[in-house]
Amino acid sequence: MLNRIRPYFASLPLTLVMLQGMTPLTLATPPRNPDKTVECELLIVGGGLAGTGGAYEGLLAGKTVCMTEITDWVGGQLSSQGTSALDERPTQRAELIYPRGYLELRERIEDYYGELNPGDCWVSYSCFLPEDGHKILKGMLDDAARKGGGQLNWFPSTVVKDLSIERNPNGGKGKQIMSAIAIQHTPKEGAPPLNTYPLSQTIEDAYTYEDSKLFDKTIIKFIPKPHDQGVPADWYVIEATETGEIVGLADVPYRLGIDPRSYLEPSSASVSGDPYCTQGFTYTFAMETTEDPQEYDIPDFYAQYAPYYSYELERLADFDLVYTYRRIWSPQQGEQSEFGGIGFTTPTPGDISMQNWTWGNDYRPGTSRDNLIYSRRQLEEMGQLDPGQWMGGLRTETLRKGEEHSIGYFYWLVVGTTDSQLGDGVKTPDPYHVYMKGLESPMGTVHGLSKYPYMREARRIIGRESFLYENGFMINEIDISRRNYQDDFYKQNLSPSTYRRLHAALAGLEGFKVLRGDASPEQVTRRERSTIYPDSVGIGHYAIDFHPCMTEYPAEKPGNTERKGEREGQSQAYPFQVPLRSMIPQNIDNLLVTGKSIAVSHIAAAAYRVHSFEWSSGAAAGTTAAFAIDRQILPYQLVEEPIFRSKKLQELRQKLDANNNPTTFPNTSIFNDDWSDWR
């Protein structure tokens, strides 16, 4: 069934170490004439779960959908990023309150394997093989096109290089994306197949117009499918990339990294903010349990990264516990075991585990010298914001180090005896495992790493200004967190007026007493719910979960520590909503933003990043775009003040709910301030 090849270093076609001597590719030259022009009603950039959710709804609505994806798999987290373990909260899962497409995905997983959890993992109710995630999702999209009468134009191995942005003569407050230029790469005759080399070795080539030694390039121009003359927008572009690429390329206002501390973001680790400290990213890999012990060659770069690796906590310091955490395939069930109060079945030969561990293969840069996602200032200095010069907006060197870091973690797991957080004497070798690689392996790559790193944070838009949001709309920490904010940290780090304003914002109607000084923050009861939005078009629920950046450069530096204060905002969260305003950027009227790039703060983003939320935001975008085309209205017009009077907004929300794409959780209205039962 699966290709199991070892040893894992011997046959890499071009070792990661060789990258250190490679000369970076030059910035792109002006393109030749497009090789083909494609008409779309929805252009979805990014084929992850948000993009797939958007395409699914667009196809069911009968629209012509074009979807680009930098890898050759749909599914993002579930496939190309390798994190095929569904992150879900118990209450939401128990009541199956998910968008219809996500529910269908869960059903198809169960039908495909005969069970929902073929990996018998303990972190989730469903762990499975990434390659199967792609197959299942692609089948869902094909079926949605047939059922809804839509047309799917799927462009794998394709990146958007340039946008034409102009003012639309048919109205609107902002400009519109009038066309997009993309580059699709395919292997040159005689060259190795796709997924032979890690991403760091091909990403700059992917954004370069000229054919190369590895790839032939097809230049594609995407344009709107014409509608009736005078419509406000012929098409919609949906940003669904993993890093907010279109947000950066279109140069709409956005934030990156830590937000400044305020009454809205009181747990922020920085008074002034820091764009270079984003959550860590992870190259996942798969490893298989064997009957006999294996021998391993030490990676040339292992000594550089070895000082970082750790089980992290004593209650997690067990190999079998970590291995079964995200076990994605288990043909036979092992004996029942327990460690640190967590139950699991022991690994047996043939088991396959996907590794995604904070003090393991997470790579967590946090300075201007090594941040992965370039800030706007960095992009401008590099010239990537000039016409035709976009190169993806990521630091290639940091991708390369993340790849090495992950391969080193496998060696540490099977051979290592040190632990950076718990000291010596904790970690023991476990050589009964092989690193899985090859095009038929779970990750579908010759090198064995995921095709794209698992991203936890992206460029996040700032929504449009309004009477209530004079600095632009954003979902903040206090909108979703369960904290009571009366710890000493807040009294010591917030000014008295900011501390008072914080508790006034959390106190509902009693907040006016706090603002006037008629009551102290300690005298009022905070609401036990998240913020309710009258323009909610989707839902999500997950804890505010951090994988903080490291303090010093490089991230793997011996003795390096997590950025101080970054875990202060970590907490449980109430069920939350996805307001339409969080998906509408400033300046551009026909761009909708999904996934990790919606208007959320750094702390809120730590909850707004899991599988079902991404699908919900994508479903909302696909439905909204189809609705806007049919009703000849621009999305921002649906949320102009006062929102509660917008009949078309209510029509959109009713459409979403009628299609089983929930916009609220049950019993979570303004008449219920106690949501404590939601876990």
C-alpha positions in Angstrom: 0.0 0.0 0.0 2.7 2.4 0.9 6.3 2.9 -0.2 8.6 2.4 2.8 12.2 3.3 2.0 15.3 3.5 4.3 17.7 4.8 5.2 16.1 8.2 4.8 19.1 10.3 4.0 21.0 8.1 1.5 19.0 8.8 -1.6 17.9 12.4 -1.3 18.4 13.8 -4.8 19.9 17.0 -3.6 20.7 17.3 0.1 19.4 20.2 2.1 22.9 21.1 3.1 23.8 21.9 -0.5 21.2 24.7 -0.4 23.6 26.8 1.7 25.8 27.3 -1.3 23.0 27.9 -3.9 22.8 31.3 -5.6 19.3 32.8 -5.2 17.3 33.2 -8.3 17.0 36.7 -9.7 13.8 38.6 -9.4 11.3 38.0 -12.2 11.6 39.7 -15.6 8.4 41.0 -17.3 6.2 38.2 -18.5 5.8 37.0 -22.1 2.3 37.1 -23.4 0.0 34.7 -21.5 -0.1 31.2 -22.9 -3.8 31.0 -22.2 -6.7 33.1 -20.8 -9.3 31.6 -18.4 -12.6 33.1 -17.4 -13.9 32.7 -13.9 -16.7 33.9 -11.7 -14.8 32.9 -8.6 -11.0 32.9 -8.6 -9.8 31.1 -5.4 -6.1 31.5 -4.7 -5.1 28.7 -2.4 -6.4 25.1 -2.4 -6.3 24.5 1.4 -9.4 23.9 3.5 -10.7 27.5 3.2 -10.2 27.4 -0.5 -11.8 24.0 -0.9 -14.8 25.1 1.2 -15.2 28.2 -1.0 -15.0 26.1 -4.2 -17.4 23.6 -2.8 -20.1 26.2 -2.2 -19.4 28.1 -5.4 -19.8 24.9 -7.5 -23.0 24.0 -5.7 -24.2 27.5 -6.6 -23.6 26.8 -10.2 -20.6 29.1 -10.6 -17.4 28.8 -12.7 -14.7 28.4 -10.2 -11.0 28.7 -10.9 -8.7 27.4 -8.0 -5.0 27.7 -7.9 -2.7 25.9 -5.5 1.1 26.1 -5.1 1.2 22.3 -4.5 -0.5 19.5 -6.5 -2.9 18.5 -3.7 -6.1 20.2 -2.4 -6.7 20.2 1.3 -3.9 22.3 2.9 -3.8 21.2 6.5 -5.4 17.8 5.7 -3.0 16.9 2.8 -0.1 19.0 1.6 0.7 20.2 5.1 0.4 16.7 6.5 -1.7 17.6 9.6 -4.3 15.1 8.9 -5.7 15.0 12.4 -8.9 17.0 12.8 -8.6 19.7 15.5 -12.1 19.7 17.1 -13.7 20.8 20.4 -15.8 18.2 22.3 -19.1 20.0 22.4 -19.1 21.1 18.8 -18.1 17.5 17.8 -20.7 15.9 20.0 -23.5 17.9 18.4 -21.9 17.9 14.9 -22.3 21.7 14.5 -20.2 22.1 11.3 -20.6 23.4 7.8 -22.2 20.8 5.4 -19.0 20.3 3.4 -17.0 19.6 6.5 -19.6 17.1 7.7 -19.5 15.4 4.3 -15.7 15.3 4.6 -16.0 13.5 7.9 -18.5 11.1 6.5 -16.4 10.3 3.5 -13.3 9.7 5.7 -15.4 7.1 7.6 -16.7 5.5 4.4 -13.3 5.4 2.9 -11.6 3.6 5.8 -14.7 2.0 7.5 -13.9 4.1 10.5 -13.3 7.7 11.4 -10.0 7.2 13.1 -7.9 4.6 11.2 -4.8 5.9 13.0 -6.2 5.2 16.5 -4.6 8.5 17.6 -5.5 10.2 20.9 -5.4 13.9 20.0 -8.4 13.6 17.7 -11.4 11.5 16.8 -10.0 11.3 13.3 -6.4 10.8 12.1 -5.7 9.5 8.6 -3.3 9.5 5.7 -2.7 12.9 4.0 -2.7 11.5 0.5 -6.2 10.2 1.2 -7.3 13.6 2.4 -6.5 15.0 -1.1 -8.3 12.2 -2.9 -11.4 12.6 -0.8 -11.6 16.4 -1.1 -11.0 16.3 -4.9 -13.8 13.8 -5.2 -16.1 16.1 -3.2 -15.4 19.1 -5.5 -16.0 17.0 -8.6 -19.3 15.8 -7.2 -20.3 19.3 -6.1 -19.7 20.6 -9.7 -21.9 17.9 -11.1 -24.6 18.4 -8.5 -24.7 22.2 -8.6 -24.0 22.6 -12.3 -20.8 24.6 -11.7 -17.5 24.3 -13.5 -14.3 23.6 -11.6 -11.0 24.7 -13.3 -8.3 23.3 -11.1 -4.8 24.6 -11.4 -2.3 22.7 -9.3 1.3 23.7 -9.0 0.3 27.3 -9.8 1.0 30.6 -8.1 -0.4 34.1 -8.7 2.4 36.4 -9.8 0.7 39.7 -10.5 -2.7 41.5 -10.2 -4.3 44.3 -12.2 -6.1 46.5 -9.8 -8.2 49.4 -11.1 -11.3 51.5 -10.2 -14.5 49.9 -11.6 -16.6 52.4 -13.5 -19.8 50.7 -12.3 -19.4 52.0 -8.7 -18.0 50.9 -5.4 -15.9 52.7 -2.8 -12.7 51.0 -3.6 -10.9 49.5 -6.6 -11.3 46.0 -8.0 -9.0 43.2 -9.2 -9.6 43.2 -12.9 -7.2 40.3 -13.8 -4.6 38.1 -12.4 -1.4 36.6 -13.9 -0.4 33.1 -12.7 2.5 30.7 -13.4 1.9 27.0 -13.5 4.9 24.7 -13.5 5.3 21.2 -14.8 8.4 19.0 -14.9 10.6 19.6 -17.9 11.1 16.5 -20.0 13.9 14.4 -18.5 13.7 16.3 -15.2 12.7 14.7 -11.9 9.0 14.6 -11.1 7.2 17.1 -8.9 7.8 16.8 -5.2 11.3 15.5 -5.7 12.8 18.5 -3.9 11.8 20.3 -0.7 9.9 23.5 -1.1 12.9 25.7 -0.3 14.6 24.4 -3.5 11.7 25.1 -5.8 9.7 28.1 -4.5 11.7 30.8 -6.2 11.7 28.9 -9.4 7.9 28.6 -9.1 7.5 32.4 -9.1 9.9 33.0 -12.0 8.4 33.4 -15.5 11.2 31.7 -17.4 11.4 28.0 -18.0 14.2 26.4 -15.9 16.2 23.3 -15.7 13.4 21.7 -13.6 10.2 23.2 -15.0 8.3 24.3 -18.0 6.1 27.3 -17.2 2.6 28.1 -18.5 1.6 31.7 -18.0 -2.2 32.0 -17.3 -4.2 35.1 -17.3 -7.4 34.9 -15.2 -10.2 37.3 -16.1 -13.8 37.8 -15.1 -16.6 35.9 -16.9 -18.7 38.6 -18.3 -22.1 39.3 -16.9 -24.8 41.9 -17.7 -23.5 45.3 -18.5 -23.3 47.6 -15.5 -23.0 45.0 -12.7 -20.9 46.2 -9.8 -18.5 43.2 -10.1 -18.2 40.4 -12.7 -16.1 38.2 -10.5 -14.7 37.8 -7.0 -11.2 36.8 -5.9 -11.0 34.8 -2.7 -7.8 34.9 -0.7 -7.3 31.4 0.6 -3.5 31.1 0.8 -1.7 29.9 3.9 0.3 33.1 4.4 -2.0 35.8 3.1 -0.2 36.1 -0.2 -2.9 38.0 -2.0 -3.2 40.3 1.0 0.5 41.1 0.6 0.5 41.3 -3.2 -2.6 43.5 -3.3 -1.1 45.7 -0.6 -4.3 46.1 1.4 -3.9 47.2 5.1 -2.9 44.3 7.3 -1.1 43.3 10.4 1.5 40.6 11.0 2.8 39.2 14.3 2.2 40.6 17.7 -0.4 43.5 18.1 0.2 46.4 20.5 -1.1 45.8 24.0 -4.4 47.5 24.6 -7.7 46.9 26.4 -8.8 44.8 23.4 -5.5 42.8 23.4 -4.5 43.0 27.0 -2.4 39.9 27.1 -0.1 41.0 24.2 3.6 40.3 24.7 4.5 43.7 23.3 3.5 47.3 24.2 4.2 48.5 20.7 3.7 45.3 18.6 6.2 43.1 16.7 5.6 42.0 13.1 8.5 39.5 13.2 7.1 37.2 15.9 4.5 34.9 14.4 3.6 31.5 15.5 5.9 28.7 14.5 5.5 26.7 11.3 6.1 22.9 10.9 7.3 20.6 8.2 5.5 17.4 9.1 6.8 13.9 8.2 5.6 10.3 8.6 7.5 7.5 10.4 6.6 3.8 10.5 7.1 1.3 13.3 9.2 -1.7 12.4 9.7 -5.2 13.8 13.5 -4.9 13.9 15.8 -2.2 15.1 17.2 0.1 12.4 20.5 1.9 11.8 20.7 5.6 11.1 23.2 8.0 9.5 23.5 11.2 11.5 22.5 14.2 9.4 25.3 16.6 8.6 23.4 19.5 10.2 22.1 17.6 13.3 24.4 19.3 15.8 23.1 22.7 14.8 19.5 21.8 15.8 20.0 19.2 18.5 20.1 21.7 21.4 16.4 22.6 20.6 14.6 19.3 20.8 12.5 18.2 23.8 9.5 16.4 25.0 8.7 19.8 26.7 6.9 18.6 29.8 7.4 15.7 32.2 3.9 14.5 31.7 4.6 14.2 28.0 8.0 12.6 28.2 7.3 9.3 26.7 8.1 8.1 23.2 5.0 6.0 22.7 2.8 8.9 23.9 4.3 11.3 21.4 4.2 8.7 18.6 0.6 7.9 19.0 -0.4 11.5 19.5 -1.0 11.9 15.8 -0.7 8.3 14.6 -2.4 8.3 11.2 -2.4 4.6 10.4 -2.7 1.6 12.6 -3.5 -1.8 10.9 -3.6 -3.6 14.2 -4.4 -2.4 17.7 -1.7 -2.6 20.4 -2.1 -3.0 24.1 -3.8 -0.4 26.2 -1.3 1.9 28.0 -1.2 5.2 29.8 1.3 7.9 30.6 0.7 11.2 32.4 -3.0 10.4 32.7 -3.4 10.0 28.9 -4.5 6.7 27.6 -3.4 5.2 24.2 -2.7 1.9 22.5 1.0 1.0 22.1 2.5 1.1 18.6 2.7 -2.1 16.6 4.7 -2.8 13.5 3.1 -1.1 10.5 1.8 1.8 12.5 2.5 5.2 10.9 2.8 8.4 12.9 2.7 12.0 11.6 5.0 14.3 13.7 3.9 17.8 14.7 5.5 18.7 18.0 6.2 22.2 19.5 9.7 21.4 20.9 10.2 19.0 18.0 9.7 19.9 14.4 8.1 23.3 15.0 10.5 26.0 13.7 9.9 29.3 15.5 11.9 32.2 14.2 11.0 35.6 15.7 13.4 38.3 14.5 13.8 40.5 11.5 16.8 38.4 10.4 14.9 35.1 10.1 11.1 35.8 10.1 9.4 33.5 7.5 6.6 35.9 6.3 8.1 39.1 5.1 6.6 42.3 6.6 5.3 45.0 4.3 8.4 47.1 5.0 10.7 44.2 4.0 8.7 43.5 0.9 8.9 47.1 -0.2 12.7 47.2 0.5 13.1 44.0 -1.6 11.1 45.3 -4.5 8.5 42.5 -4.3 5.7 45.1 -4.3 6.8 46.4 -7.7 4.8 45.2 -10.8 5.8 41.7 -11.8 8.3 41.3 -8.9 6.3 39.3 -6.4 8.2 36.2 -5.3 5.8 34.7 -2.8 6.6 36.9 0.2 8.5 34.2 2.2 12.1 33.9 3.3 13.6 30.9 1.4 16.4 30.5 3.9 14.0 30.1 6.8 12.1 27.5 4.8 15.3 25.6 4.3 16.2 25.7 8.0 12.7 24.5 8.9 13.2 21.5 6.6 16.6 20.6 8.2 15.1 21.2 11.6 12.3 18.7 11.0 14.6 16.0 9.6 16.9 16.4 12.6 13.9 15.9 14.9 13.3 12.4 13.4 16.9 11.5 14.2 16.5 12.9 17.8 13.4 10.8 18.3 15.0 7.5 17.3 18.6 8.1 18.5 18.7 11.2 20.7 19.4 11.1 24.4 19.3 14.8 25.3 16.3 17.0 26.2 16.6 20.8 26.1 13.8 21.5 28.6 13.9 18.4 30.9 17.7 17.7 31.0 19.6 14.4 30.6 18.3 11.0 31.6 14.8 11.6 30.2 15.1 10.8 26.5 16.1 7.3 25.5 16.6 6.0 21.9 13.8 4.0 20.1 15.3 2.7 16.9 12.3 0.6 15.8 11.2 3.2 13.2 11.8 4.3 9.6 11.4 7.7 8.1 9.0 7.4 5.2 9.7 9.0 1.9 8.9 8.5 -1.8 6.2 9.7 -4.1 3.9 6.9 -2.8 4.6 7.7 0.8 2.0 9.4 3.0 3.4 12.9 2.3 3.8 12.2 -1.4 7.3 13.5 -1.6 10.7 12.0 -2.5 12.3 13.7 0.5 9.5 12.7 3.0 8.6 16.1 4.3 5.2 17.7 3.8 4.8 19.5 0.5 4.2 22.7 2.3 4.7 23.6 5.9 1.8 23.7 8.3 1.2 27.4 8.9 -0.4 28.7 12.1 -0.4 32.4 11.3 -0.6 34.6 8.2 -0.9 38.3 7.2 -4.2 39.4 8.7 -6.3 42.1 7.1 -7.6 45.1 8.9 -11.3 45.4 8.0 -13.0 48.6 6.9 -13.4 51.6 9.2 -16.8 52.4 10.6 -18.4 54.4 13.4 -17.7 51.7 15.9 -14.3 50.7 14.4 -12.6 53.9 13.6 -9.2 52.2 13.2 -10.7 49.4 11.1 -12.5 46.3 12.0 -10.8 43.4 13.9 -11.7 40.5 16.1 -9.7 40.8 19.3 -8.6 38.7 22.2 -11.4 39.8 24.6 -14.0 38.9 21.9 -13.4 35.2 22.4 -11.3 34.5 25.5 -12.6 32.9 28.7 -10.1 34.8 31.0 -11.4 37.0 33.7 -8.5 39.4 33.4 -8.2 40.2 37.1 -4.8 38.6 37.5 -1.9 40.7 38.8 -0.4 40.7 35.2 -3.2 43.0 34.0 -3.2 45.3 37.0 0.6 45.7 36.7 0.9 46.0 32.9 -2.2 48.0 32.0 -2.7 51.6 33.0 -5.6 52.2 35.5 -7.7 53.7 32.7 -6.9 50.8 30.3 -7.7 48.3 33.0 -11.0 50.0 33.7 -11.9 50.1 30.0 -11.0 46.4 29.6 -13.5 45.4 32.3 -16.1 47.8 31.1 -15.9 46.1 27.7 -16.5 42.7 29.3 -19.3 43.7 31.6 -22.1 44.2 29.2 -24.7 46.8 30.3 -22.9 47.2 33.6 -19.9 48.5 31.7 -21.2 52.0 31.8 -21.0 52.0 35.6 -17.3 51.0 35.3 -16.6 53.8 32.8 -18.3 56.4 34.9 -16.4 55.3 38.0 -19.6 54.2 39.8 -18.3 50.7 40.1 -14.8 49.2 40.2 -13.8 46.4 37.7 -14.0 43.9 40.5 -17.6 44.8 41.4 -19.1 43.8 38.1 -19.6 40.3 36.5 -18.0 39.8 33.2 -20.2 38.2 30.4 -19.7 34.5 29.9 -19.8 34.5 26.1 -17.9 35.8 23.1 -18.9 38.8 21.1 -22.0 38.4 19.0 -21.9 39.8 15.5 -25.1 40.6 13.5 -23.2 39.9 10.3 -21.9 36.5 11.3 -21.5 34.2 8.3 -19.6 31.3 9.9 -18.5 29.7 13.2 -15.5 28.2 14.9 -14.4 26.9 18.3 -11.0 26.1 19.6 -8.7 27.1 22.4 -6.3 30.0 22.1 -3.3 27.8 21.5 0.2 29.2 21.1 3.4 27.9 19.5 5.4 31.1 20.3 8.3 32.5 18.4 11.8 32.2 20.0 13.5 35.2 21.5 16.9 35.2 19.8 18.4 34.5 16.4 18.7 31.8 15.2 15.6 29.9 16.6 17.7 26.8 17.3 20.4 28.7 19.3 21.4 26.7 22.4 19.6 28.0 25.4 17.1 30.0 23.4 13.7 30.7 25.0 10.2 31.4 23.9 9.4 35.1 23.6 8.5 36.3 27.1 4.8 36.9 27.6 3.6 35.2 24.4 1.8 32.4 26.3 0.0 35.0 28.6 -3.0 35.1 26.2 -3.2 31.3 26.0 -6.6 30.2 27.4 -9.8 28.4 26.6 -12.2 30.3 24.3 -16.0 30.5 23.9 -17.6 29.4 20.6 -17.0 32.3 18.2 -18.4 33.7 15.0 -17.0 34.8 11.6 -18.4 38.2 10.9 -18.6 39.2 7.2 -16.7 42.4 8.1 -13.7 40.3 9.0 -13.5 39.0 5.4 -13.8 42.3 3.6 -10.4 44.2 3.2 -10.0 47.9 2.8 -9.5 49.4 -0.7 -10.6 46.5 -2.9 -14.3 45.7 -3.3 -14.2 42.3 -5.1 -11.7 40.6 -2.8 -12.9 38.3 0.0 -10.5 37.0 2.6 -10.7 33.6 4.3 -8.8 31.3 6.7 -6.0 32.7 8.8 -6.0 36.0 7.0 -9.3 37.3 8.1 -9.4 40.4 10.4 -8.3 38.8 13.7 -5.7 39.9 16.2 -2.5 37.9 16.9 -4.0 36.3 20.0 -7.4 35.6 18.5 -5.7 34.1 15.5 -4.4 31.4 17.8 -7.9 30.0 17.9 -9.1 31.0 14.4 -6.8 28.6 12.6 -8.1 25.0 12.8 -9.7 22.8 10.2 -13.4 23.3 10.7 -13.1 27.1 11.0 -11.1 27.3 7.8 -13.8 25.4 6.0 -16.5 27.6 7.6 -14.8 30.8 6.5 -14.3 29.4 3.0 -17.9 28.3 2.7 -19.0 31.8 3.8 -16.8 33.4 1.1 -18.0 31.1 -1.7 -21.6 31.6 -0.7 -21.2 35.4 -0.3 -19.4 35.7 -3.7 -22.1 33.8 -5.5 -24.8 35.8 -3.7 -23.1 39.1 -4.6 -23.0 38.1 -8.3 -26.6 37.0 -8.3 -27.9 40.0 -6.4 -25.6 42.5 -8.1 -24.3 43.9 -4.9 -20.8 44.4 -3.5 -20.1 42.5 -0.2 -19.2 45.7 1.8 -22.6 47.1 1.0 -24.1 44.3 3.0 -22.5 45.5 6.2 -22.7 49.2 5.9 -24.2 50.7 9.1 -26.7 50.0 10.5 -26.1 46.3 9.9 -29.3 45.1 11.6 -31.4 46.9 8.9 -29.8 45.2 6.0 -32.4 42.9 4.4 -29.9 41.5 1.9 -27.5 40.6 4.7 -30.3 38.8 6.4 -31.1 37.0 3.2 -27.5 35.9 2.9 -27.4 34.6 6.4 -30.7 32.8 5.9 -29.2 31.2 2.7 -26.2 30.0 4.7 -28.2 28.5 7.5 -30.7 26.9 5.0 -27.7 25.3 3.3 -26.5 23.9 6.7 -23.6 26.3 6.9 -24.3 27.5 10.5 -23.8 31.2 11.3 -24.3 30.8 15.0 -24.1 28.0 17.7 -27.3 26.8 19.3 -28.4 28.8 22.3 -25.8 31.5 21.9 -27.8 34.6 21.4 -27.8 38.0 23.1 -30.4 36.7 25.5 -28.0 34.1 26.8 -24.8 35.5 28.5 -23.7 32.2 30.0 -22.0 29.9 27.5 -20.0 28.0 30.1 -21.2 24.6 29.0 -19.4 24.9 25.6 -16.1 23.1 26.0 
